[in-house]
């Protein structure tokens, strides 16, 4: 149980284009979803927290207009990287908590974004 | 200020050589401490949650313990398939904020 999927697993795009990453909870309803960014050999950096039907709460230093987060349903959240630049290249990981256990985060497999 | 510090950064063990990974934290009013395993190019896989000092959790060759300022992940008789990066995270007293350490990269040599 508590399986989280992400799509796509890898994406390569040209500088200036936008990329959408989907995060789905497959066997549970995710009351809260989180988006992280991870650099090589670095820890996970929380970008934003989103609750279904509400606006996402962004961490300090994360540009809201660049990283658009939508949490339209209890099983789906999307992260759109707008006008991507090479410095946005990274590993993006989502996680979710269940309504039963709001403490434990279950992570998706991650999406490797490369901006050329 | 670092909230979570993990040590060592990297650890190489012979198969069967037991050891411990450390996670120390400065977050006050800890709600929970979490251990995850992360394989290269994958998302973290949940291992344990610890809530109070003195608590212990076990799963196969892994045992996690918690004190007021740190947690240990003990690995008994490790196997090559235990090779991975082990991440520690603490949950802030309020809200859903998690603070992650930078991880310990474990390599178990056959």
Boltz contact constraints between the chains, C-beta under 6 A:
constraints:
  - contact:
      token1: [A, 32]
      token2: [B, 96]
      max_distance: 6.0
  - contact:
      token1: [A, 43]
      token2: [B, 100]
      max_distance: 6.0
  - contact:
      token1: [A, 43]
      token2: [B, 102]
      max_distance: 6.0
  - contact:
      token1: [A, 44]
      token2: [B, 100]
      max_distance: 6.0
  - contact:
      token1: [A, 49]
      token2: [B, 96]
      max_distance: 6.0
  - contact:
      token1: [A, 93]
      token2: [B, 43]
      max_distance: 6.0
  - contact:
      token1: [A, 103]
      token2: [B, 32]
      max_distance: 6.0
  - contact:
      token1: [A, 104]
      token2: [B, 49]
      max_distance: 6.0
  - contact:
      token1: [A, 107]
      token2: [B, 43]
      max_distance: 6.0
  - contact:
      token1: [A, 107]
      token2: [B, 44]
      max_distance: 6.0
  - contact:
      token1: [A, 108]
      token2: [B, 43]
      max_distance: 6.0
  - contact:
      token1: [A, 109]
      token2: [B, 42]
      max_distance: 6.0
  - contact:
      token1: [A, 109]
      token2: [B, 43]
      max_distance: 6.0
  - contact:
      token1: [A, 110]
      token2: [B, 43]
      max_distance: 6.0
